[in-house]
Amino acid sequence: MTKTSIPVSVRQTLLLGLIGAGAVLSLSTVVEARGGPESARPTFEQIDANGDGAVTPDEVRIHMRTRGAERFAQIDTDGNGALSRAELAARAESRADRMLARLDTNTDGEISREELEAHRKDRGGRRGGRGGPDRLFERADADNNGSLSKAEWDAMPTRGARR
């Protein structure tokens, strides 16, 4: 088997994309709730599984697992229940394209450290939609009762909105 030399910038982009593909499988509802790129924000009723008018961290976790399974199925284009290198590479390329479109402000086809830092600064130093349901509740549970009412859910900012 012969090795093919791949330019460093392409390897870095592919590596970032593969890491991103793994992250896609575990994207949190926080990203969805803020209007993530893959899906519309879930409705309060979609998250409130038991219909009691309050969303709990457990209901968010259940929704996250369901969405993770749906995303896995989307990536598993041959439907064999496993992700091949080709399926992961296709997903990584799609993610890399979205990252470049969002972060490559000078449109040179590469994301510089300066562009990445500027993006983080624009986000108040935050990295992505990390934090999961605990962070969601910490920020959105205005009455600190451990669940979100429909009013609290509706008051959450969408992606790109500033508090």
Backbone hydrogen bonds, N-H to C=O, Kabsch-Sander energy under -0.5 kcal/mol:
donor,donor_aa,acceptor,acceptor_aa,energy
6,I,4,T,-0.5
11,R,7,P,-2.5
12,Q,8,V,-3.0
13,T,9,S,-2.1
14,L,10,V,-2.8
15,L,11,R,-3.0
16,L,12,Q,-2.8
17,G,13,T,-2.5
18,L,14,L,-3.0
19,I,15,L,-2.6
20,G,16,L,-2.6
21,A,17,G,-2.6
22,G,18,L,-2.0
23,A,19,I,-2.1
24,V,20,G,-2.2
25,L,21,A,-1.2
26,S,23,A,-1.3
27,L,24,V,-1.1
31,V,28,S,-0.8
32,E,28,S,-1.4
33,A,29,T,-3.8
34,R,30,V,-1.3
35,G,32,E,-2.2
36,G,31,V,-1.2
47,I,43,T,-1.4
48,D,44,F,-2.7
49,A,47,I,-2.3
51,G,48,D,-1.3
55,V,148,L,-2.6
56,T,54,A,-0.5
60,V,56,T,-1.9
61,R,57,P,-2.5
62,I,58,D,-2.4
63,H,59,E,-2.2
64,M,60,V,-2.5
65,R,61,R,-2.3
66,T,62,I,-2.2
67,R,63,H,-2.8
68,G,64,M,-2.5
69,A,65,R,-2.1
70,E,66,T,-2.1
71,R,67,R,-2.7
72,F,68,G,-2.4
73,A,69,A,-2.2
74,Q,70,E,-1.8
75,I,71,R,-2.1
76,D,72,F,-2.5
77,T,75,I,-2.3
79,G,76,D,-1.6
84,S,82,A,-0.7
88,L,84,S,-2.7
89,A,85,R,-2.8
90,A,86,A,-2.3
91,R,87,E,-2.1
92,A,88,L,-2.9
93,E,89,A,-2.6
94,S,90,A,-2.0
95,R,91,R,-2.5
96,A,92,A,-3.0
97,D,93,E,-2.4
98,R,94,S,-2.0
99,M,95,R,-2.7
100,L,96,A,-2.8
101,A,97,D,-2.4
102,R,98,R,-1.9
103,L,99,M,-3.3
104,D,100,L,-2.1
105,T,103,L,-2.1
107,T,104,D,-1.5
112,S,110,E,-0.7
116,L,112,S,-2.3
117,E,113,R,-2.8
118,A,114,E,-2.5
119,H,115,E,-2.0
120,R,116,L,-2.3
121,K,117,E,-2.7
122,D,118,A,-2.4
123,R,119,H,-1.4
124,G,121,K,-1.8
125,G,120,R,-3.6
126,R,123,R,-1.0
128,G,126,R,-0.6
130,R,127,R,-1.2
132,G,129,G,-0.6
135,R,131,G,-1.3
136,L,132,G,-1.9
137,F,133,P,-2.7
138,E,134,D,-2.3
139,R,135,R,-2.2
140,A,136,L,-2.3
141,D,137,F,-2.4
142,A,140,A,-1.9
144,N,141,D,-1.5
148,L,55,V,-2.6
149,S,147,S,-0.5
150,K,53,G,-0.5
153,W,149,S,-2.7
154,D,150,K,-2.9
155,A,151,A,-1.5
156,M,152,E,-0.6
156,M,153,W,-1.2
159,R,34,R,-3.6
161,A,158,T,-2.4
